[in-house]
Amino acid sequence: MTSASLIRLFLLAAIWGGSFLFMRMGAPVVGAVWLIESRVLLAALFLLLVALVTHRALNARRHWRHYAVLGVVNSALPFLFFGIAAQTLSASLLSILNATAPLWGMIIGLVLGYQKISLRLISGLGLGLMGVALLVGLDAHLVASGAGLAVLSALAAAFCYGVASNYARSAPKVDSFANAHGSMWAATLLIAPLMPFFPPPSQPGPDIMIALLLLGVVCSGMAYLLYFRLIADEGATSALTVTYLVPLFGVLWGTLLLDEVVGWHTLFGGLAVVMGTFLVTGVSWRQLLPSGGQSHG
């Protein structure tokens, strides 16, 4: 991996780790539905601006069904589930539970016949489940506050990402930027009908408004651009290593900016989840080492 790509990788992990910080700030104030509708709409508008400037076609008439599927399983549902969970759970815990997505993808792949059982996969799944058990079972605050449904909601979000990764195996071959752009508009249209059933929040303070703006434009719109650049430069497998780095930044931002307390069970549980994901995806850490060659910086 080139030095420029390595910088983009860590920047992307920092941004996506920050998304859980902003959801944790916004969800208790504006609610999950209004929070996520703001997120996907702002992302869609930002990507529309980029598409107009770079003359990238969406081809919505041809691929609208594909965008609708992605909008459901890769944006609308997981974002809503995380929005619900963020009303209760810490940003640190949300970011770690998000890292279980490849584990769910592996389980779904086994059921559908895309994956074959191996010692590496079973070991990764076992480590991941042990990590979740440590995170949830030993957190007295979760037990006391009855946050079990919030944990299930966060895991359901990660499960949706596992569904999306398996759908990608048979999905139409569409440009990655168009996938992001089209799916964000699809998610916007899919969530909009829910809004009348939830009272609009009172005027949020400036800090919440800034969090919503950053969540939509930076953590969704700009992050996709960074991710697609990584895929183009280094390949999908190397870009996937961002999965291991996001929890590190999620815990860091939650600790520094929200004064979240990180216990030993959070550290060891998070490490088990990340290592389980590492085994399941089979990515080599050598792919993170800077390599020679021309930089695209």
C-alpha positions as a Markdown table, in Angstrom:
| # | Residue | x | y | z |
|---|---|---|---|---|
| 1 | Met | 0.0 | 0.0 | 0.0 |
| 2 | Thr | 1.4 | 3.4 | -0.9 |
| 3 | Ser | 2.0 | 6.1 | 1.7 |
| 4 | Ala | -0.8 | 8.2 | 0.2 |
| 5 | Ser | -3.3 | 5.3 | 0.4 |
| 6 | Leu | -2.2 | 4.6 | 4.0 |
| 7 | Ile | -3.0 | 8.2 | 4.9 |
| 8 | Arg | -6.4 | 7.9 | 3.2 |
| 9 | Leu | -7.1 | 4.6 | 5.0 |
| 10 | Phe | -6.5 | 6.1 | 8.5 |
| 11 | Leu | -8.4 | 9.3 | 7.5 |
| 12 | Leu | -11.4 | 7.1 | 6.4 |
| 13 | Ala | -11.3 | 5.1 | 9.7 |
| 14 | Ala | -11.2 | 8.4 | 11.7 |
| 15 | Ile | -14.2 | 9.7 | 9.8 |
| 16 | Trp | -16.2 | 6.6 | 10.0 |
| 17 | Gly | -15.3 | 6.3 | 13.7 |
| 18 | Gly | -16.6 | 9.8 | 14.1 |
| 19 | Ser | -20.0 | 8.9 | 12.6 |
| 20 | Phe | -20.8 | 7.0 | 15.8 |
| 21 | Leu | -19.8 | 10.0 | 17.9 |
| 22 | Phe | -22.2 | 12.2 | 15.9 |
| 23 | Met | -25.0 | 9.7 | 16.0 |
| 24 | Arg | -24.6 | 9.4 | 19.8 |
| 25 | Met | -24.8 | 13.2 | 20.0 |
| 26 | Gly | -27.8 | 13.6 | 17.6 |
| 27 | Ala | -30.0 | 10.6 | 18.2 |
| 28 | Pro | -31.2 | 11.4 | 21.8 |
| 29 | Val | -32.1 | 14.9 | 20.7 |
| 30 | Val | -33.7 | 14.5 | 17.2 |
| 31 | Gly | -34.6 | 10.8 | 17.2 |
| 32 | Ala | -33.4 | 8.1 | 14.9 |
| 33 | Val | -35.7 | 8.7 | 12.0 |
| 34 | Trp | -35.1 | 12.5 | 11.7 |
| 35 | Leu | -31.4 | 11.9 | 12.3 |
| 36 | Ile | -30.9 | 9.4 | 9.6 |
| 37 | Glu | -33.1 | 11.1 | 7.0 |
| 38 | Ser | -30.9 | 14.2 | 7.5 |
| 39 | Arg | -27.8 | 12.0 | 7.1 |
| 40 | Val | -28.8 | 10.4 | 3.8 |
| 41 | Leu | -30.4 | 13.5 | 2.3 |
| 42 | Leu | -27.2 | 15.6 | 3.0 |
| 43 | Ala | -25.1 | 12.8 | 1.6 |
| 44 | Ala | -27.2 | 12.5 | -1.5 |
| 45 | Leu | -27.1 | 16.2 | -2.1 |
| 46 | Phe | -23.3 | 16.3 | -1.7 |
| 47 | Leu | -22.8 | 13.3 | -4.1 |
| 48 | Leu | -25.2 | 15.0 | -6.6 |
| 49 | Leu | -23.0 | 18.0 | -6.5 |
| 50 | Val | -19.9 | 15.9 | -7.1 |
| 51 | Ala | -21.7 | 14.0 | -9.9 |
| 52 | Leu | -22.6 | 17.3 | -11.6 |
| 53 | Val | -19.1 | 18.6 | -11.4 |
| 54 | Thr | -17.5 | 15.4 | -12.6 |
| 55 | His | -20.2 | 14.5 | -15.2 |
| 56 | Arg | -21.0 | 11.1 | -13.7 |
| 57 | Ala | -24.2 | 9.6 | -14.8 |
| 58 | Leu | -26.6 | 7.8 | -12.4 |
| 59 | Asn | -28.6 | 5.8 | -15.0 |
| 60 | Ala | -31.5 | 5.6 | -12.5 |
| 61 | Arg | -34.0 | 4.2 | -15.0 |
| 62 | Arg | -31.8 | 1.3 | -15.7 |
| 63 | His | -30.5 | 0.5 | -12.2 |
| 64 | Trp | -33.3 | 1.8 | -9.9 |
| 65 | Arg | -34.1 | -1.7 | -8.5 |
| 66 | His | -30.4 | -2.2 | -7.7 |
| 67 | Tyr | -30.2 | 1.2 | -6.0 |
| 68 | Ala | -33.3 | 0.4 | -4.0 |
| 69 | Val | -31.9 | -2.8 | -2.7 |
| 70 | Leu | -28.6 | -1.1 | -1.7 |
| 71 | Gly | -30.6 | 1.8 | -0.2 |
| 72 | Val | -32.5 | -0.7 | 2.0 |
| 73 | Val | -29.7 | -3.1 | 3.2 |
| 74 | Asn | -26.7 | -0.8 | 3.0 |
| 75 | Ser | -28.0 | 2.5 | 4.1 |
| 76 | Ala | -31.6 | 3.0 | 5.3 |
| 77 | Leu | -32.0 | -0.1 | 7.6 |
| 78 | Pro | -28.5 | -0.2 | 9.1 |
| 79 | Phe | -28.4 | 3.6 | 9.7 |
| 80 | Leu | -31.9 | 3.5 | 11.3 |
| 81 | Phe | -30.8 | 0.5 | 13.5 |
| 82 | Phe | -27.7 | 2.4 | 14.6 |
| 83 | Gly | -29.7 | 5.5 | 15.2 |
| 84 | Ile | -32.0 | 3.6 | 17.5 |
| 85 | Ala | -29.1 | 2.1 | 19.3 |
| 86 | Ala | -27.3 | 5.4 | 19.6 |
| 87 | Gln | -30.1 | 6.7 | 21.9 |
| 88 | Thr | -28.8 | 4.4 | 24.5 |
| 89 | Leu | -25.3 | 2.9 | 23.7 |
| 90 | Ser | -22.0 | 4.7 | 23.8 |
| 91 | Ala | -20.2 | 5.7 | 20.6 |
| 92 | Ser | -17.4 | 3.3 | 21.6 |
| 93 | Leu | -19.7 | 0.3 | 21.9 |
| 94 | Leu | -21.5 | 1.2 | 18.6 |
| 95 | Ser | -18.2 | 1.3 | 16.7 |
| 96 | Ile | -17.1 | -2.1 | 18.0 |
| 97 | Leu | -20.4 | -3.8 | 17.3 |
| 98 | Asn | -20.3 | -2.4 | 13.8 |
| 99 | Ala | -17.1 | -4.4 | 13.3 |
| 100 | Thr | -19.1 | -7.6 | 13.5 |
| 101 | Ala | -20.5 | -7.0 | 10.0 |
| 102 | Pro | -17.9 | -9.4 | 8.3 |
| 103 | Leu | -18.8 | -12.1 | 10.8 |
| 104 | Trp | -22.5 | -11.8 | 9.8 |
| 105 | Gly | -21.5 | -11.8 | 6.1 |
| 106 | Met | -19.6 | -15.0 | 6.7 |
| 107 | Ile | -22.5 | -16.7 | 8.4 |
| 108 | Ile | -24.9 | -15.6 | 5.6 |
| 109 | Gly | -22.4 | -16.8 | 3.0 |
| 110 | Leu | -22.2 | -20.2 | 4.6 |
| 111 | Val | -26.0 | -20.5 | 4.6 |
| 112 | Leu | -26.2 | -19.4 | 0.9 |
| 113 | Gly | -23.3 | -21.7 | -0.1 |
| 114 | Tyr | -20.9 | -18.8 | -1.0 |
| 115 | Gln | -18.5 | -19.8 | 1.8 |
| 116 | Lys | -17.0 | -23.1 | 2.8 |
| 117 | Ile | -16.5 | -24.1 | 6.4 |
| 118 | Ser | -12.9 | -23.9 | 7.6 |
| 119 | Leu | -11.0 | -23.8 | 10.8 |
| 120 | Arg | -10.1 | -20.1 | 10.2 |
| 121 | Leu | -13.7 | -19.1 | 9.7 |
| 122 | Ile | -14.9 | -21.1 | 12.7 |
| 123 | Ser | -12.1 | -19.6 | 14.8 |
| 124 | Gly | -13.0 | -16.1 | 13.7 |
| 125 | Leu | -16.6 | -16.5 | 14.4 |
| 126 | Gly | -15.9 | -17.9 | 17.9 |
| 127 | Leu | -13.6 | -15.0 | 18.7 |
| 128 | Gly | -16.2 | -12.5 | 17.5 |
| 129 | Leu | -19.0 | -14.0 | 19.5 |
| 130 | Met | -16.7 | -14.1 | 22.6 |
| 131 | Gly | -16.0 | -10.5 | 22.1 |
| 132 | Val | -19.6 | -9.5 | 21.9 |
| 133 | Ala | -20.3 | -11.6 | 25.0 |
| 134 | Leu | -17.5 | -9.7 | 26.9 |
| 135 | Leu | -18.8 | -6.3 | 25.7 |
| 136 | Val | -22.4 | -6.9 | 26.6 |
| 137 | Gly | -22.4 | -9.5 | 29.4 |
| 138 | Leu | -19.9 | -7.6 | 31.7 |
| 139 | Asp | -21.2 | -4.1 | 31.2 |
| 140 | Ala | -23.1 | -3.3 | 34.4 |
| 141 | His | -24.6 | -0.1 | 32.8 |
| 142 | Leu | -26.2 | -2.1 | 30.0 |
| 143 | Val | -27.8 | -4.5 | 32.4 |
| 144 | Ala | -29.0 | -1.7 | 34.7 |
| 145 | Ser | -30.4 | 0.4 | 31.9 |
| 146 | Gly | -32.2 | -2.5 | 30.1 |
| 147 | Ala | -30.2 | -1.7 | 26.9 |
| 148 | Gly | -30.6 | -5.2 | 25.5 |
| 149 | Leu | -32.8 | -4.0 | 22.6 |
| 150 | Ala | -30.3 | -1.3 | 21.8 |
| 151 | Val | -27.5 | -3.9 | 21.5 |
| 152 | Leu | -29.8 | -6.1 | 19.3 |
| 153 | Ser | -30.5 | -3.1 | 17.1 |
| 154 | Ala | -26.7 | -2.4 | 16.6 |
| 155 | Leu | -26.1 | -6.0 | 15.8 |
| 156 | Ala | -29.1 | -5.9 | 13.4 |
| 157 | Ala | -27.4 | -3.0 | 11.6 |
| 158 | Ala | -24.2 | -5.0 | 11.3 |
| 159 | Phe | -26.2 | -7.9 | 10.0 |
| 160 | Cys | -27.7 | -5.7 | 7.3 |
| 161 | Tyr | -24.1 | -4.9 | 6.1 |
| 162 | Gly | -23.5 | -8.6 | 6.0 |
| 163 | Val | -26.5 | -9.0 | 3.8 |
| 164 | Ala | -25.3 | -6.2 | 1.5 |
| 165 | Ser | -21.8 | -7.8 | 1.1 |
| 166 | Asn | -23.4 | -11.0 | 0.0 |
| 167 | Tyr | -25.8 | -9.2 | -2.3 |
| 168 | Ala | -22.8 | -7.6 | -4.0 |
| 169 | Arg | -21.7 | -11.0 | -5.3 |
| 170 | Ser | -24.7 | -11.2 | -7.7 |
| 171 | Ala | -25.5 | -7.5 | -8.0 |
| 172 | Pro | -25.3 | -5.7 | -11.4 |
| 173 | Lys | -21.9 | -4.3 | -12.3 |
| 174 | Val | -22.4 | -0.6 | -11.5 |
| 175 | Asp | -19.8 | 2.0 | -10.9 |
| 176 | Ser | -19.0 | 2.3 | -7.2 |
| 177 | Phe | -19.6 | 6.0 | -7.1 |
| 178 | Ala | -23.0 | 5.5 | -8.8 |
| 179 | Asn | -23.8 | 2.8 | -6.2 |
| 180 | Ala | -23.2 | 5.3 | -3.4 |
| 181 | His | -25.1 | 8.1 | -5.1 |
| 182 | Gly | -28.1 | 6.0 | -6.1 |
| 183 | Ser | -28.3 | 4.2 | -2.8 |
| 184 | Met | -28.3 | 7.5 | -0.8 |
| 185 | Trp | -31.2 | 8.8 | -2.9 |
| 186 | Ala | -33.0 | 5.5 | -2.5 |
| 187 | Ala | -32.5 | 5.6 | 1.3 |
| 188 | Thr | -33.8 | 9.2 | 1.4 |
| 189 | Leu | -37.0 | 8.2 | -0.4 |
| 190 | Leu | -37.5 | 5.1 | 1.7 |
| 191 | Ile | -37.1 | 6.8 | 5.0 |
| 192 | Ala | -39.2 | 9.9 | 4.2 |
| 193 | Pro | -42.6 | 8.2 | 4.6 |
| 194 | Leu | -41.8 | 7.4 | 8.2 |
| 195 | Met | -41.2 | 11.1 | 9.2 |
| 196 | Pro | -44.9 | 12.0 | 9.7 |
| 197 | Phe | -45.2 | 9.3 | 12.3 |
| 198 | Phe | -42.5 | 10.9 | 14.4 |
| 199 | Pro | -42.9 | 14.4 | 15.8 |
| 200 | Pro | -40.3 | 16.8 | 14.5 |
| 201 | Pro | -37.7 | 17.7 | 17.1 |
| 202 | Ser | -37.5 | 21.1 | 18.8 |
| 203 | Gln | -34.9 | 23.4 | 17.4 |
| 204 | Pro | -31.6 | 21.6 | 18.0 |
| 205 | Gly | -28.7 | 23.6 | 19.4 |
| 206 | Pro | -25.7 | 24.6 | 17.2 |
| 207 | Asp | -23.6 | 21.6 | 18.3 |
| 208 | Ile | -26.3 | 19.2 | 17.2 |
| 209 | Met | -26.8 | 21.0 | 13.9 |
| 210 | Ile | -23.0 | 20.8 | 13.2 |
| 211 | Ala | -23.0 | 17.1 | 14.2 |
| 212 | Leu | -25.9 | 16.4 | 11.7 |
| 213 | Leu | -24.0 | 18.3 | 8.9 |
| 214 | Leu | -20.8 | 16.4 | 9.5 |
| 215 | Leu | -22.6 | 13.1 | 9.7 |
| 216 | Gly | -24.2 | 13.6 | 6.4 |
| 217 | Val | -21.6 | 15.4 | 4.3 |
| 218 | Val | -18.3 | 14.2 | 5.8 |
| 219 | Cys | -19.1 | 10.8 | 7.3 |
| 220 | Ser | -21.3 | 9.7 | 4.4 |
| 221 | Gly | -20.6 | 11.7 | 1.3 |
| 222 | Met | -16.9 | 12.4 | 1.6 |
| 223 | Ala | -16.2 | 9.1 | 3.2 |
| 224 | Tyr | -17.5 | 7.2 | 0.2 |
| 225 | Leu | -15.2 | 9.2 | -2.1 |
| 226 | Leu | -12.2 | 8.2 | 0.1 |
| 227 | Tyr | -13.3 | 4.6 | 0.2 |
| 228 | Phe | -13.8 | 4.3 | -3.6 |
| 229 | Arg | -10.4 | 5.9 | -4.2 |
| 230 | Leu | -8.9 | 3.3 | -1.9 |
| 231 | Ile | -10.6 | 0.5 | -3.8 |
| 232 | Ala | -9.4 | 2.0 | -7.1 |
| 233 | Asp | -5.8 | 2.3 | -6.0 |
| 234 | Glu | -5.3 | -0.7 | -3.7 |
| 235 | Gly | -8.2 | -3.1 | -4.4 |
| 236 | Ala | -11.2 | -4.1 | -2.4 |
| 237 | Thr | -9.4 | -6.5 | -0.1 |
| 238 | Ser | -6.9 | -3.9 | 1.1 |
| 239 | Ala | -9.6 | -1.3 | 1.5 |
| 240 | Leu | -11.5 | -3.7 | 3.8 |
| 241 | Thr | -8.8 | -3.3 | 6.4 |
| 242 | Val | -10.6 | -0.1 | 7.4 |
| 243 | Thr | -13.0 | -2.4 | 9.3 |
| 244 | Tyr | -10.3 | -3.1 | 11.9 |
| 245 | Leu | -9.4 | 0.6 | 12.4 |
| 246 | Val | -12.8 | 2.1 | 12.8 |
| 247 | Pro | -13.4 | 0.8 | 16.4 |
| 248 | Leu | -10.0 | 2.3 | 17.5 |
| 249 | Phe | -11.2 | 5.7 | 16.4 |
| 250 | Gly | -14.8 | 5.2 | 17.7 |
| 251 | Val | -13.4 | 4.4 | 21.1 |
| 252 | Leu | -10.9 | 7.3 | 20.9 |
| 253 | Trp | -13.5 | 10.0 | 19.9 |
| 254 | Gly | -16.0 | 8.7 | 22.5 |
| 255 | Thr | -13.4 | 8.8 | 25.3 |
| 256 | Leu | -12.0 | 12.2 | 24.3 |
| 257 | Leu | -15.1 | 14.1 | 23.3 |
| 258 | Leu | -18.0 | 12.5 | 25.2 |
| 259 | Asp | -16.0 | 11.4 | 28.4 |
| 260 | Glu | -17.0 | 7.8 | 27.9 |
| 261 | Val | -15.4 | 5.3 | 30.3 |
| 262 | Val | -13.7 | 2.4 | 28.6 |
| 263 | Gly | -13.4 | -0.6 | 30.9 |
| 264 | Trp | -11.2 | -3.7 | 30.5 |
| 265 | His | -14.0 | -5.7 | 29.1 |
| 266 | Thr | -14.4 | -3.0 | 26.3 |
| 267 | Leu | -10.8 | -3.3 | 25.4 |
| 268 | Phe | -10.6 | -7.1 | 25.4 |
| 269 | Gly | -14.0 | -7.5 | 23.9 |
| 270 | Gly | -13.2 | -5.1 | 21.1 |
| 271 | Leu | -9.9 | -6.8 | 20.5 |
| 272 | Ala | -11.6 | -10.2 | 20.2 |
| 273 | Val | -14.2 | -8.8 | 17.7 |
| 274 | Val | -11.5 | -7.2 | 15.6 |
| 275 | Met | -9.3 | -10.3 | 15.6 |
| 276 | Gly | -12.3 | -12.4 | 14.7 |
| 277 | Thr | -13.1 | -10.2 | 11.8 |
| 278 | Phe | -9.4 | -10.4 | 10.8 |
| 279 | Leu | -9.6 | -14.2 | 10.6 |
| 280 | Val | -12.9 | -14.2 | 8.8 |
| 281 | Thr | -11.8 | -11.7 | 6.1 |
| 282 | Gly | -8.3 | -13.2 | 5.7 |
| 283 | Val | -6.7 | -9.9 | 5.1 |
| 284 | Ser | -3.0 | -9.7 | 5.7 |
| 285 | Trp | -1.6 | -6.8 | 7.8 |
| 286 | Arg | 1.3 | -6.6 | 5.3 |
| 287 | Gln | -1.2 | -4.9 | 3.0 |
| 288 | Leu | -1.0 | -1.9 | 5.3 |
| 289 | Leu | 2.7 | -1.5 | 5.0 |
| 290 | Pro | 3.8 | 1.4 | 2.7 |
| 291 | Ser | 5.1 | 0.1 | -0.6 |
| 292 | Gly | 7.1 | 1.6 | -3.4 |
| 293 | Gly | 5.6 | 3.0 | -6.6 |
| 294 | Gln | 3.9 | 6.2 | -7.6 |
| 295 | Ser | 1.7 | 8.0 | -5.1 |
| 296 | His | -1.6 | 9.4 | -6.1 |
| 297 | Gly | -1.6 | 12.1 | -3.5 |
